[in-house]
Every structure is written in structure tokens, then in C-alpha cells.
Amino acid sequence: MDLLNTLVEKGLRRETPTREEALAVLATSDDELLDVVAAAGKVRRQWFGRRVKLNYLVNLKSGLCPEDCSYCSQRLGSKAEILKYTWLKPEEASEAAAAGVAGGAKRVCLVASGRGPTDRDVDRVGKTIEAIKEQNEGVEVCACLGLLSDGQAERLKEAGADAYNHNLNTSEATYAGITKTHTYADRVDTVQKAHAAGLSACSGLIAGMGESDEDLVDVVFALRELDSDSVPVNFLIPFEGTPLAKEWNLSPQRCLRILAMVRFVCPDVEVRIAGGREVHLRSMQPLALNIANSIFLGDYLTSEGQAGQADLDMIADAGFEVEGAGTTTLPKHRADALAAAGGGCGSQASAGCGSHEAAEGAGCGSHAEAGGCGPCGGHAQAAPSAEPAAEPASEVPGARPDLVAVRRRGAGTELAPNA
């Protein structure tokens, strides 16, 4: 297939594909799917071998967010039955992080609900980062606290943070239909602040919210222009009681095409399968490891994920290996670029998504749950919308609302952090 040969050649050279080529990946047929996965796998192996990086979420502060992100269980006015608690103490967060590190996680993502941190919050998170790094040698720490004010990214960097997450979520053209309480430009600004402070920028998307192929391509090209070092790809779980409850737009095949498109546009960055993989990829998760080189281990912000041991077994059975703490995640040219910029851990890089070239169709934004890291959108519950929900997208081949089996994280307990 000429398209795939062209995309592989461009990926191996870190060359930007055209928008038409990216759209063509999403339009491939099921008969071509294994060819698409194999082609994306060649690019993945060029830059990451057969390594899989494990990441672990610690939810520092849950619920009561003033933002209205329509996919989120923590949104303004949400009546979702989720755990709600104020800030974990540094020792509590460190204990939670240790569980993930013991399971093989290389990066700990510290998440807090809210529009953005106060200066006092930044100090609090700084102490938490210090506690985690004292107890877990070599661990990377990514903070995800919402919109940043001037100087806060620098303070997080000084406190020991290696990265900052703030997802774009969707295209600039459709962003206002998802969130009203902040803008796409606000999210761009936060990602740029993180980059300028020498933090590794982690920014991704949520697929399945009713967006078009063009929207998906727009947001991924925007991530490339933003120089995102890691790109979490979330797959929306349309919980009952949310404004997006009837948005069943994903099949395992669709998810694989989306991941492949991201890999071709962003060939040498960390592509992470984040929220929703268990529900939408299901038994095809091992195939996705041929495209992405990173996953979350264990639970998400407000729901339970696949059992950690099941993830480890899946990685081994598929012929991959868990990336060790002493291994640099991204290719040398990116790690060197971050080091030159005064960046954090050697596994991160400042060169961003794909190459240093500007991409057409670019734009920016940021993340899910106004304080979520990676899987926040994929496993979110939100308050009902004032507008009637759309009918289920039953015409989407492979969409299986009957297969949803997502449990609320900590259901029936007073458990605060992921465990």
C-alpha cells in the first residue's frame, strides 16, 4: 500500500505527513487494519524498540471542580457518586505512589481537580514531589494541576517535577462545545508555560466525543506544533448521566486507526494509551502495544482500570518488555535537547511531537477534568446536561455499549488515592 510505505518512510525520517495522509489512515478499511498496525509498528520500533513505559496516577484532590468539562465526573454541578476529598498529605501521596512503582511504574502522575493551583497549592505539591522522590529513587513525577499562572511552572520545576500534563482534548473548532468555563487558548498558554520552564510537556486528546476525522487530525497536528513530548490518547467512556452519555462512536478498529494516525504524525514521541482502553480496545489491547509505547498501570482518576497484573501479563504475552527506570524513554536526540534546555529526567525530551517543523492545521489547548492526567477524559462521569442527549451512535460498527463494565474507583470505601 503506497500510503503506508510513504508514512513509514516519513516516520523513520521524523518527517511530517500531510493532512491528507493522516486523514487517509483514519479512512482505511478493516481489511487493511493489520497492514496499518504493522506500518505504525515499524515506526514505533525504530524509536522505542519493544519497550513499554508504565505510568501511575495519584489523585491528590478529587471532586468539586469549578470547571464544566462535559466529559468529567468532577465538573461544576456534578452529582456523580465519586470520591471527594481535599489534598492528600505528602506521606499519603508517597505511599500511594510506592504501590505503582512496586508494580513497575516509571512515572507517577500527580493530579488535582480544580481550575488551577494557588501558590499555596504549588508549595503543597512541591513537598509531595520531594516526599515521593525521597522514597522512590529514579521515579519521574508529572504534575497535572490545571491552568498555570505566571511563575508556577518554574516553581514546580524547582521542586523536582519532571513534566506537566495539560491535554488539548479536541480541536480548536469544537472546543467551545465541550467546555465553556475556559478557552482553548487558556490550555495552550499552560502547555507553553510548562515548556518554557524546562518541564517536559505532556499533552494529548480524547477521542469519541462526536468529533470528525478532521477534528482528530487538527488536534494531533496541534500537539505536534506544541512540541508535546508525550501524547496520551484517551477514549471516551460515555457514562450514563453525562452530556456525552449517548456518544458511542468507537470500536476497537477505530481506536487502532486513531493510535496509528497519532504515531505517524508524532513518530518519535511517547504515545500513551490512556483512559478507556479497556472498554474500547478490549481484547485488541495487545495489538495497540505495537503502536503505542506507554500505558497507565492500574486505576484512573474516578474509575477502576484493568488489574495491574493483567497489564503486566499482557505486555509479556505480546512479546514486549516493561521499560526500566534506568532506560531513557525517548530517542537520544530528544533527551539531549531537553538536557540542553535545562529539562528534567533524561527520559524526557524537549523536541516534542514528531520533528521541529511547524505543522499545518495547528492549534492548542489542554486537558481533561481541569486537573486530570492522561486518562481523565476517558473514564469521566459528568452532571446531566440541560440539553437532551443525542441518540446512541448504534450505526457505528463495533461500538459496544453493552460491554461497559467500569467500576467507580474506591466504590464502597473511603479510599482516597489509587491503589
Disulfide bonds with the S-S distance in Angstrom:
Cys266-Cys353 1.72
